[in-house]
Amino acid sequence: MANYGEQLISKIVDDNDIGALIRYSITESDFATDVEKRGVRFVLQHADANKGQAPSYATLVGEIDGFTYIPAVTDSYEFLAKRLKDASGKRLFAEWFESGEISQKFTEKSAEDFGNYLREVSDRITMGTQVRVLNFKTLDTLRHEFRAEYEKRKDGRSFKLWKTPFESLNAEIGGLYSGDIYGVMAESGRGKSYLIACLVDELLRQGAKVLVKSYELKAYLWLSRLLSIITAREGALDHDELAQKVGIPNKAILSGQLDGEIETYFLSVVDALNEYYPGALYLQAKGDRDLTRTLADLDRELQQNPEIDVCVIDPFYGLSDIYGSNVNKTAGGAAEQAARKFEQIIGANDVVGIFAIQASSTEKSDADDEGRRELKLPRRDQVKTTKAVLEIATNLFAFDAVDGNGRIGVEKGRNGGEGFAIDLLALMDYGVLRELPKGTEAAAQFVSNF
């Protein structure tokens, strides 16, 4: 049987190419025998002490008892590395099977958790024993690929662009692009889930197919908000004090306190809900048996349902991965790994990713002379869970609402818009979250009110 470990070390010594170990991610643990492990360890130590130079074959054989030097190895580094990694992976699988851990986990875990455990360990071993070779592209290749991608984008074939409910925000950031991630940040109880419901309503109106994982709101509560938003868009009721068209109050829907014509109208909207939107909603809500909590589940669901255009996670820390295995053993390590994995899943499935995250209140809210709290957008440094989830966002929207007034700002803008903010009319119990009128529109409204 070929000894690929000794062949590889011999070739490195002959070529004086210590970099081969780095290029192919080869570590001491990939070698099978103690002799090979001592051999590669000595080669690396020699290089550290001698300005990166490998030892001669004579020095190597003289220092490492039992090492068999193989001269003039003609096989490529890639071939030898793949054989070495393949053998290493099989040893790891064999050790796993023989350890008794699988039987123990089978007894302890549910079928779903056991399946996830098998996938996670298998993926870790597989990823650790792959030979990944970087192939760089030249400008000559890139110019052709860039031109082809530009033509696709020009024709709307490469990505999808979805609009938010706010025209000024769309003008500033363009909209929501497939493959990108958008975060909604607010302090506790300040309306981030309501803002997300408004975004979902607008996306459904454009024909998007939207998957929502609502970890804090049950289905009835989530849909009651959506129905308030729908009826507000339809102009169901008049708000006499503000001369505004509003929707059916959310609190009345929650308490079941609708009467007469309003209840009849409301139930007709509910009956027609499936046909109301051009798009489609896939809702997994708190308390649902089918609500999944792992990123592996999310990846599987998106791959099984390639028609999905948008994925919403509310809130991000509802994912069990946030508090899972911390491979790097660093503070917030599991949350950071989850953020990077979420970014990978959104990109690979080419969907819009939207998440909500809570900002911690670091100081007492300002109030006016009458004790009313003032609007105040949260900052990135108020997010404590992990900074990685902020880094993966193309845009991070800060949001606040109080006493009928709201504001949304771009706290982070990868493609511009950072620092931009718009003021909103925020009658959220009535389904209203819209831009305040400006210019001639505002003047016309002011005249009509008097």
Secondary structure by P-SEA (a helix, b strand, c coil): ccaaaaaaaaaaaaaccccccccccccccccccaaaaaaaaaaaaaaaacccccccaaaaaaacccbbbbccccccaaaaaaaaaaaaaaaaaaaaaacaaaaaaaacccaaaaaaaaaaaaaaaaaaacbbbbbbbcaaaaaaaaaaaaaaaaacccbbbbbcccaaaaaacccccccbbbbbbbcccccaaaaaaaaaaaaaaaccbbbbbcccccaaaaaaaaaaaaaaaacccccccccccccccaaaaaacccccaaaaaaaaaaaaccccccccccccccccccccccaaaaaaaaaacccccbbbbccccccccccccccccccaaaaaaaaaaaaaaaaaabbbbbbbbbbcccccccccccccccbbbbccccccccccccccccbbbbbccccccccccccccccccccbbbbbbcccccccccccccaaaaaaaaaaac
